Amino acid sequence: MAGTLQSGFKWQSNYNRQYLRLDDGKDKTPDGILEFSGKDSSRIFKTKASSKGPDYVNIMHSNTKLYLAKLPGKTGTPLLIGATAENPNENLIDENCTLFELFKAEEDGPTNATHGDFRIRHAQSNLYLTPQKVYFNTDTCTAAVTSEAVLCAVSSNQNRGDVDLFTLTWG
C-alpha cells in the first residue's frame, strides 16, 4: 500500500551511500537530473497517493514541486529519471507517466513500510531504478560531462549485486 505514504523522505543509494539530489546545472547537464551525490540527508522528496490504487505513488521533489518522470528526448535504456513533470501523470501507457512502485527489499510486492531498504520500479516501463554513470554531450556543452550516479530506470530484473537498493526514511 505504497500510496498511503505522503510525508517527506530522504533517499540514499546503498551503492555509493550518497543521497539523491537535484543537479545544480553547473555542469550543463539537462534540467531535472537527479544524482546520488549529496552528503546532506534532508528529506526533500514526497510521495503522493495514486488514483490507480495503493501499489503506486507519484514522487515529488519538495523544493521544485516537480514530479519524477522519464526525461524527454532519450530513447532506449537506461531511461533517465528526473524531476521534470509539473503535474502527476498516471497514464501507465504514456512514457511521461509519473508513477512508481516501492518494494521492500525482503518482500515480493509493493509496500507501505516507512523506512528500510527498497527497490523502486518505474511503473510505465517496468524498469527498476539504479544509479548509473551517464555521459552527457549536449548542444550547451563544449565537452562531454560525466555524472557518476544518475537516477535511471535500467532493468526489468532486480540487480543481483543490490545496486538497485535504496534506503528510504520518512520523517
C-alpha positions in Angstrom: 0.0 0.0 0.0 2.6 2.5 -1.1 0.1 5.1 -2.0 -0.6 6.0 1.6 2.9 7.4 2.2 2.9 11.2 1.9 5.4 12.7 4.3 8.9 13.9 3.3 11.6 11.3 3.0 15.4 11.1 2.4 16.6 8.8 -0.4 20.0 7.2 -0.1 21.8 4.9 -2.6 23.1 1.7 -1.0 25.6 1.6 -3.9 27.6 4.7 -3.0 25.9 5.7 0.3 25.2 9.2 -1.1 21.8 11.0 -1.0 19.7 11.8 -4.1 20.0 15.5 -5.1 18.8 17.6 -7.9 21.8 18.5 -10.1 22.6 22.2 -9.8 23.2 22.6 -13.6 26.8 23.8 -13.2 28.0 21.0 -15.4 25.5 21.8 -18.1 23.5 18.6 -17.6 19.9 18.5 -18.7 17.4 20.2 -16.4 15.9 17.9 -13.7 18.8 15.5 -13.5 18.9 13.7 -10.1 22.2 12.3 -8.9 23.3 10.4 -5.8 26.0 12.9 -4.8 24.8 14.5 -1.6 26.1 14.0 1.9 23.1 16.0 3.4 20.3 13.8 4.5 17.4 16.3 4.1 14.0 14.9 3.5 13.5 16.5 0.1 11.2 14.0 -1.6 7.5 13.4 -1.0 5.1 10.8 -2.2 1.5 11.4 -3.4 -1.1 8.7 -3.4 -2.2 7.5 -6.8 -5.8 7.1 -8.0 -4.6 3.8 -9.6 -4.5 2.2 -6.2 -2.3 1.6 -3.2 0.5 0.0 -5.1 1.5 3.2 -6.9 2.9 6.5 -5.9 3.9 9.8 -7.5 7.3 11.1 -6.2 7.8 14.8 -6.0 10.9 16.9 -5.4 9.8 19.1 -2.5 11.9 22.2 -3.4 10.9 22.4 -7.0 7.4 20.9 -6.7 8.2 18.8 -9.8 7.3 15.1 -10.1 9.8 12.4 -11.1 9.4 11.1 -14.6 11.4 9.8 -17.6 13.4 12.7 -19.1 12.1 13.6 -22.5 14.2 13.2 -25.7 16.1 10.0 -24.9 15.1 6.6 -26.2 16.4 3.2 -25.1 17.8 2.2 -21.8 18.8 3.4 -19.4 15.9 5.8 -19.1 17.0 9.0 -17.3 14.6 9.8 -14.4 14.4 13.4 -13.4 12.3 16.0 -11.6 10.6 17.5 -14.6 6.8 16.9 -14.6 4.7 19.8 -13.3 1.7 17.6 -12.7 1.2 13.9 -11.9 0.6 11.7 -15.0 -1.0 8.4 -14.0 -1.4 7.0 -17.6 0.5 3.8 -17.5 0.9 3.7 -21.3 2.2 7.2 -21.5 6.0 7.4 -21.5 5.7 10.6 -19.3 4.0 8.6 -16.6 5.0 9.7 -13.0 4.0 6.5 -11.2 6.4 4.3 -9.3 6.2 1.2 -7.2 8.1 0.7 -4.0 9.2 -2.8 -3.0 10.6 -3.5 0.5 13.8 -5.4 -0.1 12.7 -8.6 1.7 9.1 -8.6 0.3 7.7 -9.6 -3.1 5.1 -6.9 -3.5 4.6 -3.1 -3.1 4.6 -1.9 0.5 3.8 1.0 2.8 6.8 0.5 5.1 8.2 3.7 6.4 11.9 3.0 6.5 14.4 0.5 5.3 15.8 -0.9 2.1 13.6 -0.6 -1.0 13.7 -1.3 -4.7 11.8 1.2 -6.8 10.3 0.5 -10.2 9.1 3.0 -12.8 5.5 1.8 -13.4 5.2 2.7 -17.1 8.4 1.0 -18.2 8.5 -1.7 -15.5 12.2 -1.0 -15.1 13.9 -0.9 -11.7 15.8 2.3 -10.7 19.5 2.3 -10.2 22.3 4.9 -10.0 24.2 4.9 -13.4 27.2 6.5 -14.8 26.0 8.8 -17.6 27.8 10.8 -20.3 26.1 14.0 -21.3 27.1 15.7 -24.6 24.6 18.4 -25.3 24.5 21.4 -27.5 25.2 23.6 -24.5 28.4 21.7 -23.6 31.8 22.3 -25.1 32.8 18.8 -23.9 31.1 15.7 -22.6 30.2 15.7 -19.0 30.2 12.6 -16.9 27.9 12.1 -13.9 28.7 9.1 -11.8 25.4 8.1 -10.1 22.4 9.5 -12.1 19.0 8.1 -11.3 18.0 5.8 -14.1 15.4 3.1 -14.9 17.6 0.2 -16.2 16.3 -3.3 -16.0 13.1 -5.3 -15.6 15.0 -7.7 -13.3 16.3 -7.0 -9.8 20.0 -6.4 -9.6 21.9 -9.4 -8.1 24.5 -7.1 -6.7 21.9 -5.0 -4.9 22.9 -1.8 -6.9 19.1 -1.2 -7.1 18.6 -1.0 -3.3 17.9 2.3 -1.7 17.5 3.3 1.9 14.3 5.4 2.3 13.5 7.1 5.6 10.3 9.0 6.1 10.1 11.8 8.7 
